[in-house]
Amino acid sequence: MCARVVKSGAPKLRLDPERIVERCDWREIFGREGRVEIEIGIGKGRFLLSAAEARPEVLHLGVEWANKYLRMAEERADRRALENVRFARVDANDVVARGIPTASVDAYYVFYPDPWPKKRHRKRRFLRTENAEHLARTLRPGGCLHVATDHDDYWEALEPVFEDHEAFERLDTFGGPEFPLPVDGPLTNYETKYAVEGRSRHRATWRRR
């Protein structure tokens, strides 16, 4: 099971990082059942909070390692009185591999993940073959993986991982009918910055067969 942090002074929306990698019971976490969506690497929470506000019936988990940004997102969620959001400061590789039950997630969002550009560090990338297996296992049939990156080398490495995976099929366009926000505008703070700088933007959606 997975429960909220109960230590004194801990943010009320944050989950226990040790228990979340054991096993997540979504009903226990949110107090009700519903569609579950997870964003890996939420930054300051722009996308996650907008999606949660737009669809209060959907349950959202935001995973972020940078504590400074995570606290900003938690404070914003608290100000908006969002009851369908929880946060976790945990290694995304661990929680996807060990903590999330099979076929329990309706959507993953991975926008502008750390590209780990140095060759010796590429094994640290989240969107790689090993994690593709975990994403496929934890997604419900018909669930989607939404990906965006500005890093050409990372895109060239990750695209074939999901294109060639038997569990995934690529949608014709990014987003699909159940995407929570308009796809023609910037979805994250990074995307706003990169648009001004004129950087590349690679985006795709893969659906679990």
Beta strands, then each sheet from edge to edge (+ up, - down):
strand 1: 36-40
strand 2: 59-63
strand 3: 85-88
strand 4: 105-111
strand 5: 139-149
strand 6: 168-170
strand 7: 202-208
sheet 1: 3+ 2+ 1+ 4+ 5+ 7- 6+
end
